[in-house]
Amino acid sequence: MNNKTLCVIGLAWFLAAGHRDLAAQDRPRIRDLGVQPGILATGKWNAITDVRGVRVGHRSLIEGQSIRTGVTAILPHGDNLFQEKVPAAVYVGNGFGKAAGFLQVRELGNLETPIVLTNTLSVGRAVEAVVRWTLLQPGNEHVHSVNAVVGETNDGYLNDIRGMHVTAEDVQHAIRAASDGPVAEGSVGAGVGTRCLGFKGGVGTSSRVLPATLGSYTVGVLVQTNYSGVLTIDGRRVGEQLGRHVFRDLLTDPTTRTKPTIGDDGSVMIVIATDAPLGSRNLERLARRGVLGLARTGSFMSNGSGDFVIAFSTRNRIHYRQEPPTAKIERLANDRMSPLFLAVVESVEEAVYNSLTKATTIRGIDGRTSKAISIAKLRTALAADR
């Protein structure tokens, strides 16, 4: 990509985001505002990539006046995922969504491809792209079945979703771009066109590292936020203070017959990674706790929301064509799971907040605009409720 192309992309982003809004790199994470959710320590990056080996890549599509979408890919490790599968599990809080590949993960308890997040109508193309990418990996020349895992939320308010603009190359670009270290958040990748809790949503991430007394394990979370509710930050009723929450119009004027300004539609994808030696059963138990983190932020998992969680462990890789047919593996005892449960709840909560504070205002199809939460107003609301 040459400098001219980079300048064009940068200008398109600037115009799409709204010239008076802060650039994404200048917007704070929630901890920069003095909010420290929970009691556990974060990892170095406070991101899913604090789990060693995990990588994240984005592809953001911001074109013209109506394309506002993208792709985010999460890789458990940098080796051949099909040949070196990882233990995994899924949990569905509310099933109004189009997640692909979940049934086989639930049945076999493992993950064999990158996890790809995108928009609702691009799931099919993403599945095909992940399958093709997997088949082309060295060592997979004789593979005849691939379980691609793809999650989605609907970004049709800002994006020309019916145009189905995500291509196979976009999906594979996100996979190839995956790296460790800091993770871009906000209106990026699969979060370009999403909205959350009355404000611009996006991609968010966070992590927790347990002390040695609790096992020294790391838990990392990445979310794609696109759901509604009443924003609550670290127990403070921020959504009510800022006058942006679900059903506000109907609650303030019961005689109105118009559709609420902030409806109850939307979804969220939650990806959980850990280096704790867990099998699929305890990974499912871990995944179930993810929705408790959502509840802390003000979600009530509405009728129109798809609330999906996928959890994996980077330990105890599962070799394709395993020889010998039995294996000795390390498993964490059930009574040592509680610290990990807490770590997931805290990480999900904080990842959602980061998706909001890092998001930028986006103007999209038909002139619709989703405004990022005002950092100045948020500071005031947080200070007032102390």
N, C-alpha and C positions, 0 to 999 in steps of 0.2 A: 504494500500500500504506500503510495507516494505522499509527499507533503501536501500537494494540492487536494488529494482525496481526503486527507485528514482534516484539512481546513473546512472543506465542504460539509463533512460529517459534523464537525464541531459547530459550524454555523447553524446547521439544521437542528441540532440539539438545543442550542441557545434560543432559537426562535420558538421551538416547540415548547420549551420549558417556561417561556414567559420572561421577558427581559428584565423585569424588576425582581425576579426571584433569585435567591442565592444559587450559585452553581453547586452541584451535588457534592463536590469535594470540600466546599466551605460549610456545608450544613453539618451540624453536630450529631454524634451518636447520643443516646440517652444519658450515658454516664458523664458526658461533657456538660450536662445540665445539672449535675449534682445528684442525679437519681441513681441509686445502686440497688436494683431489685434483688432481694434474697439475701442469704447469709453465706453462701459458698463463694470461693474465689473463682475468677475467670482465668482462662488460659492466656498465653502471650498475645494472641490476636483477638481474643474474645470472639472467636469464629469457629465454624464447624471444622475448619482446617487445623485447629489445635489438636484434633485427633490425628496422630501421625499417619501420613500416607494419603489422607483424604484431599481431594482436589476439586476446585470449582471453576467453571468457565461460563462466560456469558456471550450472547450474541444479541445486540439491541437493534431493532428495526424502527427507525424514525425517518419516514420519507413523506414528502409532500404535506398535504393537510390532513391525511386520514390514516396513515399507517403508523400505529403506535403499539408495537408488540415485540416479542422476542423469545429467546430460549435461554434456559439455564441448565447446565449439566453438572451433576455431582458424581465423582468417581471415588469409590472406596480405596482404590490403590492404583498405581501407575503401571501395573503389569497386565497380562492378558486376563481380563475379568472372566471370560468364559471358561478358560482353563483353570483359573484360580478363583472360584466363586467364594462369596462370603456369607456367613449366617445372616438371615434377615427375617423380618416379620412385618405384617401390615395390620392396621386397625382403621376401621371406618366409623367415624363419629356420626355423621349424617351422610347418606349415600347419594345425594343429588350431584353427581359428577361423572366424569368419563375416564377415570383412572384405568390404565391398561397394564396388564401383566400381574395384577395383584393376586389372582387366583392361584397361579403356579407358585408364587412366593409363599402364599399361605399353605399350600399343599406340601411343598418340598422343603420349605424353610431356608431357601438360599436365594442369593441375588447373583445374576451372571452378566449383567450389562450395566452401563452407566444409568443413573436415574436422570431422566430429562423432564423438565418442567416447561410448559408453553401455554398457549391459549386453547380453548375448548375445541375449536374446529380444526386445529392443527395436530391433534393427537394421532390421527391415522398416518399422516405424513411423517411425523416424528418416529412412530413405531417402525415404519419402513426404513427410515434413515438409520436408526439405531441397529436394526437387523443387518443392513448392508455394511455398516461400519464394523460390526462384530465379525461378519463373514470374511471381511478383508484383512483381519488381523492375522499376522503370521502364526501358524500353528492351528488355524481354524479351517483349513482347506477341506476337511471332510465333515464339517458340522452341517447338519440338516434341520436343526430346530433351535430357535433362539427365542427366549422369553424377554422381550424388550419391556422395560418399565417406564411408563410415561404418565405424568400427572398434569393437571391443568386447572386453570381458573378462567372465567369468562371476562375478557377485556373489551367486550363489544360496546361499552359506553364511550370509550375513547378511540377505539381501533376499528378499522374497517374489517371486522372479523369475517364477514361473508366473502371477502376477497381472498382469504386463505393465503396470505402473503409469505408465510414461513415456508422456506424450501428445505429440501434434504441437505443442501450445502450449509444452510444456516445452522441446522441441528449438528452436523458434523463439525462445523467451525467451533461451536460452543464446546464440544467434546475435546477437540484438539487444543483449544485455548485453556483448558483446565489446568490450574496450577495450585500450589500450596501458598501459604502466607496470607496476607490480608485479602479480604473478599469485598468486592464492590457491592454497595447496597443501595437501596432506594429505587429510583426509576431506571432500572437497568435490567437487561436480560428479560426473563419471564415477568418481571415486575414493571416494565415500561408502561403498560396500559391499565394497571390494576388500581383499585380504590379500597380503602379500609377504614371502617368506623367513622365515616363521614368526611374523610380527608384522602389525599393521595396516598395510596399504599405502594407496595413494591416488594423487593427482596430484602430480607433482614437476617442477621445471623448472630449467634452468641455461643458461649461455651462455659463450662464449669469444670474445675479440676479438684478432685477430692483430695483431702490431706492424707498422709500416710496412714493415719489411724483409721481411715475409712476405705483404704484400698489403693489410693493414689491413681485412680482411674480418671479418664477424661471423657466428658460427654459434650458433643457439639451439635448444634441445631441450625438448620437453614429453613426459612419460611418464605412462601409466596403468598402475600396477604391481599385478599380481595373480598372481605366479609364485612358484615355490618354488626351493629350493637351500640353499646354506650361506652365510649372510651373511658377506661379507668387506668391510671398510671400509678403503680406502686401504692394502690389502695385509695388514690385520690380521684374524685369524680370529675375528671377534666372535661369529658364530653358535655356534661350538663353545664359546666361553667362557661364553656365556649359556645354553647347553643347549637352544637352539631351532634345529633344522635338520632337513632332510629325512631320513627313514628313521631318526631317532634311536631310536625305540622298538625297531625291529627290530635295530638295530646293538648296542644295549645289552643286549637280551634276545633272542637268536636263536631261543628256543623259543616266543616269543609267536605266537599265531595271529590276533591282532586287527589291524585296519587301523591303520597308523601314525598317530600324532597329527597329524603334519604330512606330508601326502601329496605326491605329485609333480605334482598337477594345477595348472592356472592358466595365465595368459597375460599378455602385455604389449603395449601399443601404444606405439610410439615415433614422434613427429613431429619432423622436423628442418627448420629454416628457415635460410636463408643469404641474404646480399646479394651473394655472389660470383656472377659471370656464368657460370653453368653450364647446359649443356643436359641433357637427360634422361639421356644416357649417363653423364656424370660425376656426376649426382645419384644414379643407381643405385649407382655405386661408393661414393658418400658413404653411402648408406643401408646398404650391406653392412657398413660399419664400425660401425654402431650396435650390432650384436650383440656386438662386441668389448667395448664398454662394459658390456653386460650381464654378460659373463663376469667382468669385474673385480669385480662385486658378488656373485658366487657362483652365477649362473645356469648351468645346463647344458642348457637347452632340452629339457626332458623330453618324453616321449611325449605327455602330455596338455596340453602348453603350445602356445598360439598366439603366435608371436613375429613381429610385423608391424612394418614400418618404412615410413614414407612421408616423402619429402624433397622440398622445393620451394625454388626461388629466387625472390626478389622482383624480380630484374632480368630484362630482356628480355621484357616482357609480350607475350602473343600475342593480337592483336586478332581478335575474331570477324568473319568476312567480310573478312579482311585484304585491303586494296587498297594498293598493287599486289600481285600474287600472290607476289612474292619480297621478301625483306627482308634487310638487312645487320644482323647482330647480333654483339655482342662475346662471345668465348668465352675462358675461362681455359685456358691450356695444360695438358696432362696433367702435365708435370713440375713444375707449381706446385700440385698437388693435395695433396701429403703434409701440409702444415700444416693443411689443412681436415680431413683424415682424423683427425689427432691431436685437433683441436678437437672433433670429433664424439664420439670415444671418451671424452674427459674430460667432456664435457657430459652424455652419457648416464649415465656413472657417477655424477656428482654429482647429477643430477636424481633418480635412484633413491634416493640417500641422503636427499635433501630430502623425497621422498614418504614416507619412513619416519619421520624425526624430526618432521615437521610433522603427521603423522597423529594423530588422537585415538582413544581406545578407543571402540568402537562395540558396543552390544548390539542384536541384531536378532531375526529370526524364531526361534521356538521357544526363546527365551532364550539363544541362542548369542551368545558374546562374542568379539570379536577385540581383543586388548589391544595398545595402542600400545607400542612399544619404550620401556622405562624409560630416561629420560634420565640419571638418577643411575647406574644400572647400566652404561649405555653409556659414560659418562665414566670409570668405573672400569676397564672393559674396555679402553678406548682407552689409558688411562694405563699399565695393566699390561703392555701389549704393546709399549711404546716401548723 
